Amino acid sequence: MAENHINQEEYVSRILDAYRKTPGTMGTVRRPDRLVAVQLHQRGVPLIAVENALLLAAARRMIRPTGAAPLSAIRSLAYFLPVIQEVLSLRVNPDYFRYLRHKIERTIQTR
């Protein structure tokens, strides 16, 4: 897979871009976020696993009962570390994450 051959700079850039664009985040990147992304690269965490974890966490936060109190914005990439670990242990069809992406996009459009 091509993502296994990207260098640390490209990996970190792609992770931080995905994080910045994830609904529910502050939309800004700080130094600690960059350090977390570097650590993920050093651990060999696949880029797709991180991207899928961002999707899964965003969907869980967005698709909530009507009238539920709003959640505060996510201020750190570290927030997603437990979900990244969860995604690494999942055996889910990639179509599920495409479904989540579509569901999030539709939810954003209807707001």
C-alpha positions in Angstrom: 0.0 0.0 0.0 1.4 3.4 -0.9 0.7 4.9 2.5 3.3 2.6 4.0 6.0 4.4 2.0 5.2 8.0 2.8 7.8 9.9 4.8 7.2 11.3 8.3 6.7 14.9 7.0 4.0 13.8 4.5 2.3 11.5 7.1 2.3 14.2 9.8 1.0 16.8 7.3 -1.9 14.5 6.2 -2.8 13.6 9.8 -2.9 17.2 10.9 -4.9 18.3 7.8 -7.5 15.5 8.5 -7.6 16.5 12.2 -8.0 20.2 11.3 -11.0 19.3 9.0 -12.7 16.9 11.4 -16.0 18.3 12.6 -16.1 19.1 16.3 -12.4 20.1 16.4 -11.2 23.7 16.9 -9.8 23.6 13.4 -6.3 24.6 14.6 -3.2 22.7 15.0 -0.8 23.2 17.9 2.7 21.9 18.7 1.4 19.0 20.9 -0.8 17.8 18.0 2.2 17.7 15.7 4.1 15.7 18.4 1.2 13.2 18.6 1.2 12.8 14.8 5.0 12.2 14.8 4.5 9.5 17.6 1.8 7.8 15.5 4.2 7.7 12.5 7.0 6.3 14.7 4.7 3.6 16.0 3.8 2.7 12.5 0.1 3.4 12.8 -1.4 3.3 9.3 -2.7 6.6 8.0 -6.0 5.1 7.1 -6.5 3.9 10.7 -6.0 7.5 12.0 -8.4 8.9 9.4 -11.0 6.3 10.2 -10.7 7.0 13.9 -11.3 10.7 13.2 -14.4 9.8 11.3 -15.7 7.4 13.9 -15.2 9.8 16.8 -16.8 12.7 14.8 -19.8 10.6 13.9 -20.3 9.5 17.5 -20.2 13.1 18.6 -22.5 14.4 15.8 -25.1 11.7 15.7 -26.7 12.2 19.1 -30.2 12.4 20.5 -32.3 15.4 19.7 -32.0 17.9 22.4 -28.8 16.6 23.8 -26.5 19.3 25.3 -23.9 20.5 22.9 -20.4 19.1 23.3 -17.4 21.4 23.6 -14.9 21.5 20.7 -12.0 19.0 20.7 -8.8 20.8 21.4 -6.2 18.1 20.9 -5.3 15.3 18.5 -4.6 13.3 21.7 -8.4 13.1 22.2 -8.5 10.6 19.4 -5.8 8.2 20.7 -8.3 5.8 22.3 -10.4 5.7 19.2 -7.3 5.1 17.1 -6.5 2.1 19.3 -10.1 0.9 18.9 -10.0 1.2 15.1 -6.7 -0.7 15.0 -8.4 -3.7 16.7 -11.6 -3.6 14.6 -12.2 -5.9 11.7 -14.7 -3.7 9.8 -15.4 -3.5 6.1 -14.0 -0.3 4.6 -17.4 0.5 3.3 -18.5 1.2 6.9 -16.1 4.2 7.0 -17.3 5.4 3.6 -20.8 5.3 5.1 -19.7 7.3 8.1 -18.1 9.9 5.9 -21.3 10.2 3.8 -23.4 10.4 7.0 -21.3 13.2 8.4 -21.4 15.1 5.2 -25.2 14.8 5.1 -25.5 15.9 8.7 -23.4 19.0 8.1 -25.4 19.9 5.1 -28.7 19.7 7.0 -27.5 22.0 9.8 
